[in-house]
Amino acid sequence: MSYLPNLILTNVFLVFIWVSFELFFNKIRFFQANRFFLLGGSILAVIIPWLPLQIKMGSQINSIFGIPMILLREISINNPQSNGHSNMALTGQMIPWPGILYISIVVVLITVAFVQFIRLLIWSKTMPRQKWNSHHIVILDKPWSAFSFFHMIYFPAPFEPEKSETQAILEHEKVHAIQLHSFDNLIILIIRILFFYNPAIHLIAGKLRLTHEYIADAAVAGSDKAGYSTTLINHQFHAPRLIQMNSFNNQSFLKRRLIMLLKTKQTRLAGLKYLLSAPLIAVMVLLSGWSSSVLAQVQNKKETVKETTVDQDKKIEAKEPAKFNAPPLFQGGNMEGFSKWIGENLKYPEKAIEANITGKVFVSFEISKTGEIRDVKVVRSANPMLDKEAVRVINSSPAWKPAELDGKPCSVNITIPVNFTLDQKKK
């Protein structure tokens, strides 16, 4: 089963979330709504394509092709030139380098995140600690900005809780802790690792962390926005950019935080823009369901099509809705003769043999009312070389005797799996 369509949809949906946020919600001061849009939208973008949703564009695959459909049994083609032998070049399998590279990068990113978590744990155990309002304050011997991770607040020495600036910083980090902003960051971190190659998720992560700061700033500043702004500026240190932490003073965010802090409040009418999130989610669901339905129909799955089966020892038995008076016949015989003909005329590509390429190609074609082969195409690819050969041999098929439906010649769509295999026996 191929997961590529699901992955493509997930990446497209992440881009949808980012673009929608930039166009409609970026400058609105409803910070909690922005938070849930970014986090919830990212989660939905990952989940929706993998849900068992199908939005059928028609009750059967017949409605797509407009003609009855027959699915043939698999034809297995071995290397006809091997004579039961194989050289050393054919004994191994092709190395899936893209998959190995992806897994390697994911492992590295997971390792980096794990090391960061361990470092925070070590600091919480080895550095001096104080209790403040049910929160633990870890005092760091580093000139960093204060930051928090869940209910643990990391504060640079000297820790002077009696000062108003320190109180403001602690209250700010308290907001992060109470509202579980670190949980948001962990969820986004997982998505970032899995889809590290998609710039949209990194932009979403940065915007979500900035939204967390807006929320905490708005909660702590109160009416003294000028004084709080001074605290932000005075506390401007070079903070470590650990991706799972909420930092009080991230320099790259500072200017935007000050601008948003001093911005006048938004009118309630601006909140109506969030109604746009409903059609956005609806579009994501529709695209995912439609994609799943089309793929299922193309692959002739039983839940979307009542397949017509072929018994290699008997004539074709056609299930509803195609009530054939007579099935299509190949050279006066049944489908077993066609399978045998393909086996005799198909040539395993030399380059595919040298590269040890195998696979199963699903080929669809139409037998017209006059018995001619038309519209030969690959509906599930294995490899371009194998695909090309399977299409070539079917295109070269002699004319058939057409099928009859309700007593009249009719066109029939055939799907046939051609399995290319190599004999791996050694001399």
LOTI-842128 format. One record per residue: residue in three letters; x, y negated, z negated of N, C-alpha, C in turn. Coordinates in steps of 0.001 Angstrom, whole numbers, padded with zeros to 6 digits, always signed. Layout:
! LOTI-842128
ALAXYZXYZXYZ
...
//
This chain:
! LOTI-842128
MET+000847+001190+000000+000000+000000+000000+000879-001234+000000
SER+000572-002196+000884+001371-003400+000984+000804-004486+000078
TYR+001686-005097-000713+001278-006186-001595+001611-007551-001009
LEU+002143-007581+000212+002561-008841+000812+001415-009841+000927
PRO+000202-009460+001392-000882-010443+001467-001215-011059+000116
ASN-001198-010256-000954-001482-010785-002296-000432-011790-002718
LEU+000842-011478-002429+001932-012389-002787+001829-013687-002008
ILE+001493-013592-000727+001351-014796+000092+000238-015679-000455
LEU-000904-015055-000781-002022-015828-001320-001657-016495-002643
THR-000962-015775-003525-000562-016358-004805+000307-017590-004594
ASN+001265-017500-003696+002138-018644-003431+001380-019803-002809
VAL+000455-019492-001922-000364-020552-001321-001236-021221-002376
PHE-001813-020428-003273-002668-020992-004318-001872-021872-005280
LEU-000641-021492-005585+000197-022345-006440+000439-023689-005785
VAL+000645-023681-004478+000798-024945-003746-000503-025745-003804
PHE-001646-025073-003676-002945-025738-003788-003063-026470-005119
ILE-002687-025781-006197-002804-026384-007531-001930-027623-007641
TRP-000700-027518-007153+000208-028657-007245-000284-029847-006422
VAL-000664-029590-005192-001124-030666-004310-002389-031309-004868
SER-003315-030506-005364-004557-031039-005925-004277-031925-007131
PHE-003357-031482-007981-003023-032289-009156-002409-033629-008745
GLU-001497-033588-007797-000839-034821-007354-001832-035786-006713
LEU-002768-035249-005956-003700-036115-005229-004786-036702-006127
PHE-005267-035926-007112-006466-036338-007824-006292-036607-009307
PHE-005369-035926-009982-005364-035976-011444-004097-036554-012062
ASN-003079-036779-011287-001767-037127-011824-001771-038397-012665
LYS-002575-039387-012269-002543-040686-012958-003709-040880-013916
ILE-004470-039824-014153-005605-039919-015065-005144-039625-016487
ARG-005714-040349-017451-005267-040228-018841-006018-039153-019632
PHE-006779-038319-018969-007414-037201-019669-006390-036065-019753
PHE-005486-036194-020712-004312-035329-020742-004659-033868-021026
GLN-005606-033640-021929-005962-032254-022216-006563-031571-020988
ALA-007381-032314-020254-007949-031757-019024-006844-031452-018016
ASN-005855-032344-017926-004717-032089-017027-003944-030852-017449
ARG-003789-030719-018759-003063-029550-019286-003752-028259-018865
PHE-005045-028194-019070-005763-026956-018748-005874-026740-017245
PHE-005901-027829-016480-005925-027660-015026-004612-027044-014546
LEU-003487-027575-015023-002186-027063-014588-001956-025632-015055
LEU-002220-025382-016331-001984-024036-016871-003012-023038-016335
GLY-004291-023397-016461-005337-022487-015993-005286-022259-014499
GLY-005007-023326-013743-004910-023180-012293-003772-022267-011886
SER-002636-022371-012575-001496-021507-012266-001807-020049-012582
ILE-002475-019818-013715-002833-018449-014077-003811-017867-013060
LEU-004812-018660-012673-005783-018186-011681-005121-017929-010332
ALA-004158-018793-009973-003461-018604-008698-002746-017263-008647
VAL-002260-016819-009806-001566-015525-009866-002556-014367-009943
ILE-003649-014545-010671-004564-013436-010935-005529-013175-009784
ILE-006118-014234-009224-007212-014066-008259-006859-013152-007088
PRO-005680-013304-006447-005394-012430-005304-005310-010951-005656
TRP-005148-010620-006936-004994-009218-007328-006292-008635-007878
LEU-007337-009451-007958-008614-008932-008415-009283-008122-007309
PRO-010062-007106-007674-010741-006279-006660-011958-006987-006089
LEU-011695-008139-005460-012776-008922-004864-012822-008668-003370
GLN-014022-008577-002836-014182-008480-001385-015407-009276-000976
ILE-015222-010159-000019-016323-010908+000564-016440-010427+001992
LYS-017412-009579+002242-017506-008910+003528-018057-009859+004581
MET-017382-009898+005700-017837-010703+006825-018823-009924+007691
GLY-019043-008682+007339-019972-007821+008062-020036-006519+007310
SER-021101-005767+007481-021270-004561+006692-020311-003465+007077
GLN-019785-003501+008322-018911-002446+008788-017838-003031+009673
ILE-016800-002256+009858-015750-002699+010762-016262-002771+012199
ASN-017367-002082+012485-017950-002153+013816-018324-003580+014170
SER-018702-004375+013151-019103-005743+013432-017921-006592+013852
ILE-016705-006173+013533-015521-006922+013950-015154-006572+015381
PHE-015119-005286+015660-014729-004865+017006-015905-004861+017979
GLY-017134-004806+017442-018298-004806+018281-018577-003469+018952
ILE-017846-002427+018594-018020-001104+019197-017823-000052+018125
PRO-018374+001160+018325-018164+002219+017346-016684+002522+017155
MET-016360+003101+015988-014957+003346+015671-014726+004790+015271
ILE-013599+005334+015692-013176+006683+015326-011778+006609+014740
LEU-011577+007286+013621-010251+007377+013006-009725+008787+013206
LEU-008605+008907+013925-008009+010209+014172-007102+010622+013033
ARG-006898+011921+012918-005928+012409+011955-004523+012005+012352
GLU-003668+012045+011373-002285+011612+011590-001545+012534+012563
ILE-000757+011893+013445+000148+012634+014325+001561+012435+013792
SER+002258+013522+013481+003605+013428+012935+004612+013759+014030
ILE+005518+012806+014303+006526+012961+015349+007895+013094+014714
ASN+008543+014250+014904+009897+014440+014407+010877+014037+015504
ASN+012140+013882+015135+013173+013540+016106+013349+014707+017085
PRO+012906+014565+018339+012967+015684+019271+014371+016017+019725
GLN+015322+015156+019427+016687+015384+019892+017601+015932+018805
SER+017031+016134+017621+017905+016564+016527+018182+018056+016550
ASN+017202+018849+017120+017349+020314+017183+017634+020907+015808
GLY+016999+020307+014817+017173+020828+013453+018443+020380+012791
HIS+019217+019496+013445+020481+019058+012864+020464+017548+012697
SER+021378+017094+011887+021459+015664+011620+022885+015322+011237
ASN+023363+014193+011731+024712+013795+011347+024667+012988+010056
MET+025805+012623+009542+025877+011961+008247+025195+010610+008260
ALA+025129+009961+009414+024515+008639+009484+023030+008696+009174
LEU+022443+009916+009291+021014+010037+009085+020650+010538+007697
THR+021611+010831+006871+021306+011445+005585+020890+010429+004537
GLY+021245+009175+004699+020889+008165+003714+019647+007411+004111
GLN+019149+006570+003230+018002+005716+003501+018484+004273+003610
MET+017729+003498+004378+018071+002079+004500+017917+001392+003144
ILE+018840+000537+002805+018823-000148+001514+017920-001369+001613
PRO+016912-001463+000761+015989-002610+000809+016612-003842+000163
TRP+017508-004491+000893+018253-005613+000332+017372-006754-000183
PRO+016302-007174+000539+015474-008255-000010+014896-007920-001380
GLY+014426-006681-001542+013877-006282-002828+014931-006246-003925
ILE+016120-005750-003563+017216-005704-004538+017626-007115-004955
LEU+017708-008036-003978+018079-009422-004289+017033-010064-005201
TYR+015749-009848-004881+014681-010435-005695+014758-009912-007129
ILE+014865-008601-007285+014918-008015-008622+016148-008503-009382
SER+017272-008650-008682+018505-009109-009337+018329-010521-009888
ILE+017721-011403-009085+017518-012784-009538+016547-012819-010711
VAL+015470-012030-010636+014504-011976-011730+015178-011491-013012
VAL+016010-010478-012897+016722-009959-014077+017633-011033-014669
VAL+018329-011774-013821+019210-012850-014302+018398-013910-015039
LEU+017267-014317-014469+016433-015341-015101+015862-014858-016425
ILE+015440-013602-016468+014945-013042-017729+016058-013011-018767
THR+017254-012662-018330+018390-012626-019241+018694-014004-019801
VAL+018679-015019-018938+018938-016396-019383+017897-016825-020413
ALA+016611-016548-020128+015560-016917-021070+015723-016167-022390
PHE+016065-014900-022304+016254-014095-023516+017404-014643-024357
VAL+018483-015022-023709+019628-015591-024436+019229-016882-025140
GLN+018390-017693-024478+017931-018925-025107+017084-018638-026344
PHE+016211-017652-026234+015405-017293-027393+016285-016799-028541
ILE+017266-015988-028219+018178-015481-029245+018942-016633-029900
ARG+019345-017605-029082+020074-018749-029638+019192-019522-030623
LEU+017937-019725-030269+017024-020408-031180+016852-019608-032473
LEU+016766-018296-032343+016619-017445-033519+017845-017525-034415
ILE+019012-017511-033796+020262-017604-034572+020329-018939-035305
TRP+019970-020021-034613+019982-021328-035256+019021-021371-036440
SER+017845-020757-036262+016858-020792-037343+017328-020005-038562
LYS+018254-019057-038369+018750-018240-039481+020035-018795-040094
THR+020823-019499-039292+022147-019917-039766+022237-021397-040113
MET+021384-022225-039522+021433-023663-039789+020627-024011-041047
PRO+020957-025138-041683+020178-025572-042855+018709-025774-042479
ARG+017809-025441-043426+016383-025558-043153+015694-026288-044291
GLN+014642-027023-043910+013791-027672-044907+012335-027445-044535
LYS+011454-027509-045541+010027-027337-045308+009375-028702-045225
TRP+008510-028858-044236+007788-030126-044080+006385-029830-043559
ASN+005389-030044-044422+003976-029872-044014+003719-028528-043325
SER+004117-027471-043960+003927-026100-043435+004774-025795-042210
HIS+005652-026703-041847+006553-026478-040719+007987-026354-041242
HIS+008769-025525-040584+010175-025376-040929+011008-026291-040050
ILE+011868-027072-040703+012756-027985-039986+014150-027378-039981
VAL+014670-027077-038821+016033-026574-038673+016924-027757-038326
ILE+017915-028026-039155+018772-029196-038971+020006-028779-038180
LEU+020143-029375-036995+021232-029016-036087+022405-029965-036247
ASP+023608-029408-036122+024818-030237-036187+025216-030669-034772
LYS+024236-031068-033986+024483-031463-032602+023737-032760-032333
PRO+024297-033661-031534+023650-034947-031241+022565-034804-030183
TRP+021572-033974-030480+020507-033707-029521+019230-034390-029957
SER+018308-034457-029025+016980-034922-029363+016242-033830-030127
ALA+015307-034226-030961+014484-033248-031670+013630-032481-030666
PHE+013392-031209-030974+012513-030416-030126+011841-029357-030995
SER+010828-028731-030442+010078-027740-031212+009888-026479-030392
PHE+009712-025363-031121+009379-024093-030495+008387-023409-031416
PHE+007127-023396-031005+006022-022970-031841+006043-023793-033140
HIS+006076-023175-034311+006005-023954-035562+007386-024312-036112
MET+008407-024044-035364+009756-024378-035791+010181-025679-035106
ILE+010620-026667-035923+011074-027955-035388+012584-028045-035592
TYR+013294-028325-034531+014751-028461-034563+015087-029947-034522
PHE+015815-030398-035528+016061-031843-035681+017558-032080-035840
PRO+018106-033083-035133+019550-033349-035246+019901-034001-036585
ALA+021050-033639-037106+021525-034272-038342+021941-035715-038023
PRO+021777-036633-039006+021247-036401-040353+019717-036411-040356
PHE+019145-035527-041154+017693-035465-041280+017273-036354-042442
GLU+016575-037453-042134+016180-038450-043129+014659-038625-043087
PRO+013937-037743-043767+012484-037742-043665+011814-038998-044220
GLU+012544-039785-044993+011944-040995-045566+011839-042128-044545
LYS+012577-042053-043450+012555-043109-042444+011310-043003-041578
SER+010792-044168-041169+009580-044199-040349+009832-043574-038965
GLU+011050-043774-038435+011361-043192-037124+011340-041671-037194
THR+011919-041116-038267+011912-039662-038448+010493-039143-038598
GLN+009655-039882-039345+008271-039484-039531+007529-039445-038193
ALA+007781-040432-037348+007115-040477-036038+007525-039283-035176
ILE+008824-038970-035225+009321-037841-034422+008724-036529-034918
LEU+008687-036355-036249+008125-035130-036813+006638-034991-036487
GLU+005905-036099-036565+004483-036047-036221+004290-035675-034753
HIS+005169-036194-033919+005121-035868-032491+005320-034360-032278
GLU+006338-033807-032895+006601-032379-032738+005512-031527-033399
LYS+004897-032067-034444+003795-031366-035103+002627-031157-034138
VAL+002368-032169-033289+001298-032046-032288+001608-030891-031334
HIS+002860-030826-030893+003254-029708-030017+002992-028365-030694
ALA+003352-028286-031968+003232-027017-032678+001769-026629-032874
ILE+000945-027581-033328-000456-027277-033619-001215-026889-032349
GLN-000930-027569-031258-001648-027304-030010-001021-026182-029172
LEU-000017-025520-029714+000600-024352-029065+001113-024662-027666
HIS+001778-025796-027531+002355-026142-026236+003457-025163-025837
SER+004124-024586-026823+005161-023600-026507+004561-022364-025843
PHE+003328-022030-026208+002655-020894-025565+002419-021204-024092
ASP+001981-022431-023797+001821-022845-022396+003121-022668-021634
ASN+004203-023120-022246+005499-023065-021569+005960-021635-021327
LEU+005638-020742-022252+006018-019342-022059+005256-018715-020890
ILE+003965-019021-020795+003178-018503-019672+003739-019000-018348
ILE+004004-020291-018291+004552-020874-017057+005942-020330-016782
LEU+006715-020076-017840+008053-019502-017660+007971-018141-016968
ILE+007014-017306-017380+006850-015995-016748+006522-016150-015271
ILE+005622-017080-014959+005253-017299-013556+006433-017859-012775
ARG+007203-018741-013396+008384-019304-012727+009407-018232-012392
ILE+009577-017302-013313+010542-016227-013067+010072-015337-011919
LEU+008787-014975-011939+008275-014081-010903+008223-014740-009533
PHE+008004-016059-009504+007879-016785-008235+008916-017910-008175
PHE+010136-017561-008537+011216-018549-008612+011486-019227-007276
TYR+011149-018568-006192+011432-019087-004854+010400-020114-004389
ASN+009344-020311-005151+008277-021237-004780+008473-022562-005515
PRO+008797-023649-004809+009024-024941-005486+007802-025431-006249
ALA+006615-025044-005811+005397-025557-006434+005329-025212-007918
ILE+005716-023996-008295+005601-023602-009693+006599-024368-010566
HIS+007745-024719-010022+008711-025523-010788+008193-026952-010980
LEU+007543-027492-009952+006940-028820-010073+005791-028791-011073
ILE+004987-027744-011033+003886-027599-011988+004423-027510-013421
ALA+005500-026745-013613+006085-026599-014947+006559-027943-015486
GLY+007229-028727-014648+007692-030044-015079+006543-030968-015415
LYS+005493-030929-014608+004337-031782-014867+003601-031350-016136
LEU+003556-030046-016395+002892-029575-017610+003652-030021-018853
ARG+004972-029935-018835+005763-030385-019990+005596-031885-020207
LEU+005527-032638-019105+005307-034083-019227+003921-034357-019806
THR+002932-033572-019417+001582-033720-019966+001572-033424-021462
HIS+002344-032424-021884+002477-032147-023320+002995-033387-024056
GLU+003960-034058-023462+004520-035255-024106+003483-036373-024154
TYR+002695-036520-023079+001638-037530-023080+000657-037272-024223
ILE+000291-035997-024415-000658-035637-025471-000103-035997-026844
ALA+001142-035617-027088+001757-035905-028393+001958-037405-028591
ASP+002379-038099-027553+002572-039558-027649+001264-040259-027997
ALA+000190-039886-027306-001100-040529-027538-001599-040266-028948
ALA-001323-039054-029474-001785-038707-030817-001024-039453-031910
VAL+000261-039751-031686+001106-040342-032730+001161-041863-032641
ALA+001130-042404-031432+001345-043844-031254+000263-044671-031914
GLY-000983-044240-031809-002076-045019-032386-002158-046398-031761
SER-002358-047383-032595-002461-048763-032097-001100-049432-031963
ASP-000081-048871-032609+001258-049478-032567+002075-048879-031415
LYS+001629-049119-030194+002307-048538-029042+003687-049146-028829
ALA+003820-050444-029136+005112-051099-028956+006149-050516-029911
GLY+005761-050325-031181+006688-049761-032155+007060-048335-031814
TYR+006079-047559-031361+006365-046168-030980+007281-046120-029766
SER+007089-047036-028827+007967-047096-027653+009403-047370-028071
THR+009569-048217-029079+010913-048504-029578+011539-047252-030176
THR+010736-046461-030880+011231-045206-031448+011708-044260-030345
LEU+010927-044182-029262+011325-043338-028136+012680-043756-027587
ILE+012842-045043-027406+014080-045548-026806+015265-045348-027749
ASN+015060-045628-029038+016151-045491-030005+016604-044041-030170
HIS+015709-043121-029923+016031-041709-030113+016515-041042-028818
GLN+016938-041869-027877+017317-041337-026565+018702-040696-026619
PHE+018724-039389-026771+019953-038610-026717+019891-037712-025495
HIS+021005-037082-025202+021050-036114-024098+020610-034760-024639
ALA+019342-034441-024451+018779-033204-025002+019082-032030-024107
PRO+019263-030835-024676+019439-029641-023854+018140-029316-023143
ARG+018210-028973-021869+016994-028735-021096+016647-027249-021093
LEU+016331-026723-022253+015891-025339-022347+014447-025286-021865
ILE+014175-024403-020962+012897-024441-020261+011723-024041-021136
GLN+011946-023477-022311+010824-023070-023123+010593-023998-024312
MET+011314-025133-024385+011209-025997-025547+010429-027257-025213
ASN+009828-027856-026276+009228-029175-026166+010198-030171-026782
SER+010784-031007-025955+011786-031961-026430+011152-033320-026665
PHE+011491-033945-027809+010922-035248-028131+011329-036297-027111
ASN+012547-036255-026670+013011-037334-025793+013798-036776-024626
ASN+013105-036338-023604+013729-035899-022369+013931-037129-021489
GLN+015174-037432-021159+015469-038668-020433+014735-038760-019104
SER+014595-037644-018412+013948-037685-017110+012461-038010-017229
PHE+011882-037799-018433+010475-038077-018652+010236-039428-019329
LEU+011269-040010-019907+011090-041145-020799+010374-042314-020137
LYS+010800-042694-018940+010199-043845-018267+008716-043601-017999
ARG+008385-042395-017512+006987-042094-017212+006146-042050-018482
ARG+006726-041592-019582+006006-041568-020854+005700-042972-021342
LEU+006666-043862-021207+006450-045251-021639+005372-045923-020793
ILE+005408-045681-019488+004407-046280-018599+003014-045773-018948
MET+002884-044451-019143+001579-043874-019455+001099-044303-020830
LEU+002031-044465-021786+001670-044861-023143+001045-046250-023163
LEU+001585-047155-022358+001124-048543-022348-000008-048780-021353
LYS-000388-047737-020620-001450-047874-019632-002794-047978-020330
THR-003680-048823-019776-005008-048965-020357-005789-047669-020210
LYS-006769-047490-021065-007535-046246-021054-008340-046092-019771
GLN-008566-044864-019405-009273-044542-018171-010784-044620-018403
THR-011523-045021-017384-012979-045009-017478-013477-043568-017416
ARG-014664-043341-017949-015224-042002-017948-015524-041516-016537
LEU-015769-042455-015633-016052-042051-014255-014874-041321-013627
ALA-013655-041647-014108-012487-040967-013564-012529-039476-013855
GLY-013201-039123-014955-013293-037718-015306-014114-036899-014327
LEU-014934-037579-013514-015726-036863-012517-014846-036171-011476
LYS-013613-036636-011351-012701-036006-010392-012473-034530-010727
TYR-012625-034196-012021-012367-032807-012401-013420-031855-011855
LEU-014530-032410-011380-015519-031571-010713-014953-030963-009438
LEU-013879-031600-008921-013244-031068-007712-012563-029729-007976
SER-012278-029444-009252-011607-028178-009545-012512-026984-009266
ALA-013827-027186-009367-014760-026083-009107-014695-025619-007652
PRO-014822-026548-006655-014676-026082-005268-013297-025547-004947
LEU-012263-026061-005630-010918-025545-005388-010839-024078-005799
ILE-011356-023758-006990-011348-022373-007452-012226-021511-006542
ALA-013360-022082-006098-014243-021344-005198-013539-021000-003891
VAL-012768-021947-003362-012016-021698-002132-010993-020587-002350
MET-010318-020607-003507-009337-019567-003809-010001-018195-003855
VAL-011172-018130-004502-011886-016856-004591-012338-016399-003213
LEU-012877-017327-002411-013347-016976-001069-012210-016477-000193
LEU-011078-017182-000230-009939-016765+000584-009436-015395+000158
SER-009356-015185-001158-008875-013906-001651-009830-012785-001285
GLY-011137-013014-001490-012117-011989-001164-012191-011694+000314
TRP-012131-012751+001127-012170-012555+002578-010949-011799+003059
SER-009762-012175+002528-008534-011492+002910-008585-010015+002546
SER-009056-009711+001327-009148-008315+000906-010107-007536+001785
SER-011216-008176+002154-012204-007502+002991-011650-007188+004369
VAL-010972-008166+004976-010421-007957+006310-009362-006869+006300
LEU-008465-006915+005296-007422-005894+005214-008017-004510+005022
ALA-009051-004435+004181-009666-003141+003936-010321-002602+005207
GLN-010934-003481+005978-011584-003032+007212-010560-002614+008253
VAL-009506-003404+008393-008476-003051+009373-007842-001712+009044
GLN-007646-001440+007765-007020-000189+007335-008024+000944+007200
ASN-009271+000704+007591-010301+001748+007640-010552+002420+006300
LYS-010621+001629+005246-010851+002218+003935-012297+002677+003812
LYS-012511+003674+003031-013814+004305+002968-014889+003396+002399
GLU-014493+002441+001516-015505+001603+000918-016028+000532+001857
THR-015368+000317+002995-015819-000708+003919-016200-000171+005275
VAL-015997+001100+005499-016365+001674+006782-016673+003144+006599
LYS-017720+003645+007257-018035+005077+007252-017267+005699+008401
GLU-016143+006322+008030-015219+006793+009044-015803+007939+009862
THR-015390+008020+011117-015675+009175+011950-014470+010081+011893
THR-014662+011303+011450-013540+012206+011252-013368+013135+012430
VAL-012179+013708+012548-011865+014630+013618-011363+015930+013017
ASP-011961+017007+013379-011490+018332+013001-010663+018856+014153
GLN-009406+019190+013870-008519+019602+014949-008953+020918+015587
ASP-009788+021690+014941-010256+022952+015505-011657+022853+016077
LYS-012324+021742+015863-013687+021575+016342-013806+020248+017069
LYS-014946+020017+017677-015153+018742+018360-015383+017642+017329
ILE-015389+016399+017783-015538+015249+016888-016903+015256+016235
GLU-016914+015002+014937-018166+014842+014231-018292+013367+013873
ALA-019248+012669+014446-019398+011231+014238-020435+010952+013172
LYS-020038+010246+012111-020958+009885+011051-021693+008601+011416
GLU-022716+008281+010633-023448+007045+010848-022489+005865+010723
PRO-022737+004739+011493-023914+004476+012281-023790+004873+013746
ALA-022611+005403+014172-022405+005714+015578-022920+007120+015868
LYS-024110+007217+016451-024712+008507+016764-024394+008852+018217
PHE-023266+009525+018422-022834+009873+019763-023646+011058+020304
ASN-024079+010919+021562-024587+012091+022267-023420+012968+022702
ALA-022312+012294+023028-021098+013010+023423-019901+012169+023018
PRO-018898+012784+022406-017701+012026+022027-016818+011781+023236
PRO-015855+010865+023122-014899+010702+024221-014034+011954+024334
LEU-013752+012356+025549-012981+013583+025772-011681+013254+026506
PHE-010601+013886+026067-009294+013691+026698-008978+014895+027568
GLN-008883+014663+028871-008581+015708+029851-009503+016924+029658
GLY-010776+016630+029383-011780+017674+029265-011779+018409+027946
GLY-010867+018057+027040-010774+018764+025771-011026+017848+024591
ASN-010748+018368+023392-010985+017565+022197-009748+016739+021848
MET-009798+016127+020673-008733+015206+020267-007420+015916+019979
GLU-007488+017187+019701-006241+017920+019460-005358+017873+020697
GLY-005987+017904+021880-005214+017808+023117-004530+016464+023250
PHE-005197+015398+022799-004583+014070+022867-003408+013977+021908
SER-003567+014541+020721-002460+014541+019756-001258+015288+020328
LYS-001533+016417+020981-000446+017189+021577+000215+016413+022703
TRP-000587+015719+023499-000052+014927+024612+000865+013816+024106
ILE+000461+013159+023024+001304+012101+022446+002626+012694+021980
GLY+002565+013842+021298+003789+014477+020816+004748+014830+021932
GLU+004211+015203+023098+005067+015576+024229+005641+014370+024960
ASN+004981+013247+024898+005387+012090+025705+006045+010980+024896
LEU+005931+011021+023587+006540+009970+022772+008038+010230+022621
LYS+008839+009188+022753+010291+009280+022626+010747+008486+021400
TYR+011388+009193+020504+011877+008526+019292+012971+007543+019703
PRO+012845+006231+019414+013861+005252+019831+015251+005610+019304
GLU+016242+005563+020214+017611+005930+019839+018139+005052+018702
LYS+017874+003744+018800+018382+002843+017764+017720+003123+016414
ALA+016469+003551+016452+015782+003902+015203+016394+005157+014594
ILE+016804+006098+015458+017458+007317+014967+018792+006961+014323
GLU+019576+006105+014991+020891+005719+014470+020775+004992+013133
ALA+019711+004190+012993+019526+003424+011752+018699+004176+010723
ASN+018335+005440+011053+017549+006261+010136+016225+005600+009758
ILE+015559+005024+010759+014294+004327+010525+013132+005298+010719
THR+012293+005413+009719+011086+006235+009792+009897+005377+009386
GLY+008719+005925+009557+007543+005187+009128+006295+005609+009870
LYS+005170+005117+009390+003873+005461+009967+003263+004220+010611
VAL+002948+004328+011880+002364+003226+012636+000884+003525+012872
PHE+000018+002592+012528-001402+002726+012829-001697+001922+014090
VAL-002165+002606+015121-002419+001968+016405-003906+002054+016719
SER-004471+000932+017119-005869+000875+017514-005948+000657+019022
PHE-006914+001307+019660-007128+001086+021088-008575+001377+021436
GLU-008991+000864+022564-010368+001038+023010-010414+001979+024206
ILE-011381+002901+024171-011704+003700+025347-012955+003077+025947
SER-012809+002466+027105-013894+001695+027695-015003+002598+028230
LYS-016056+001969+028732-017180+002706+029308-016763+003518+030528
THR-015662+003095+031156-015164+003820+032331-014075+004811+031975
GLY-013718+004912+030682-012710+005856+030238-011294+005310+030236
GLU-011124+004012+030542-009780+003413+030567-009348+003020+029158
ILE-008013+003071+028948-007428+002638+027674-007222+001128+027733
ARG-007732+000430+026709-007577-001026+026670-007225-001487+025256
ASP-006755-002727+025203-006550-003424+023921-005770-002581+022911
VAL-004630-002048+023338-003778-001266+022437-003014-002224+021526
LYS-003139-002042+020232-002446-002946+019304-002144-002227+017994
VAL-001140-002733+017308-000728-002185+016015-001548-002860+014916
VAL-002227-002063+014105-002984-002629+012993-002241-002497+011670
ARG-001263-001597+011626-000359-001547+010470+001013-001158+010975
SER+001955-002057+010772+003288-001877+011337+004187-001042+010441
ALA+005111-000341+011076+006158+000376+010335+007515-000256+010603
ASN+007812-000490+011867+009060-001098+012309+008850-001510+013765
PRO+009372-002660+014200+009124-003103+015574+009476-002063+016630
MET+010564-001302+016426+010949-000299+017420+009935+000845+017472
LEU+009502+001293+016296+008511+002363+016248+007161+001885+016769
ASP+006799+000652+016393+005544+000072+016873+005513+000043+018400
LYS+006602-000431+018989+006668-000588+020444+006507+000749+021152
GLU+007142+001788+020621+007069+003101+021263+005669+003693+021144
ALA+005040+003529+019976+003683+004045+019800+002705+003354+020742
VAL+002849+002056+020907+001985+001311+021825+002255+001735+023263
ARG+003527+001938+023593+003882+002314+024968+003252+003640+025366
VAL+003370+004637+024504+002897+005961+024887+001376+005983+024998
ILE+000681+005239+024140-000779+005216+024228-001232+004445+025456
ASN-000506+003378+025787-000828+002629+027011-000689+003492+028255
SER+000182+004502+028201+000419+005350+029370-000550+006529+029454
SER-001523+006584+028541-002458+007703+028504-003294+007776+029785
PRO-003555+008980+030275-004481+009132+031398-005886+008710+030977
ALA-006751+008537+031958-008122+008132+031673-008868+009225+030910
TRP-009812+008806+030100-010644+009697+029312-012031+009806+029948
LYS-012773+010787+029490-014194+010800+029768-014848+009985+028669
PRO-015575+008899+029003-016084+008000+027966-017115+008678+027062
ALA-017283+008111+025897-018298+008585+024959-019674+008160+025445
GLU-020669+008809+024921-022044+008443+025235-022782+008160+023935
LEU-023446+007038+023922-024225+006624+022758-025645+006378+023218
ASP-026577+007102+022623-027981+007032+023040-028141+007342+024519
GLY-027321+008269+024999-027438+008726+026369-026751+007875+027408
LYS-026035+006830+026978-025376+005934+027929-023884+005845+027602
PRO-023013+005682+028647-021577+005505+028373-021356+004285+027486
CYS-020450+004403+026565-020176+003289+025653-018682+003207+025371
SER-018262+002053+024960-016887+001856+024533-016727+002352+023103
VAL-015559+002893+022812-015260+003401+021473-013884+002911+021061
ASN-013768+002480+019815-012466+002056+019285-011843+003206+018505
ILE-010597+003527+018833-009868+004622+018190-008730+004047+017352
THR-008562+004582+016164-007381+004252+015366-006643+005555+015069
ILE-005347+005554+015342-004568+006772+015170-003272+006475+014416
PRO-002975+007201+013337-001699+007031+012639-000626+007903+013312
VAL+000469+007292+013695+001589+008017+014290+002745+007970+013296
ASN+003116+009112+012761+004140+009194+011717+005475+009618+012328
PHE+006459+008724+012301+007799+009008+012821+008658+009544+011679
THR+009168+010742+011838+010036+011331+010808+011323+011824+011451
LEU+012328+012026+010614+013620+012536+011088+013959+013812+010343
ASP+014511+014790+011067+014957+016039+010453+016240+015779+009714
GLN+016238+016010+008398+017398+015692+007562+018282+016900+007271
LYS+018046+018016+007929+018861+019207+007665+020275+019032+008179
LYS+021185+019466+007429+022592+019405+007843+022970+020650+008645
LYS+023985+020527+009407+024516+021684+010155+025013+022729+009182
//
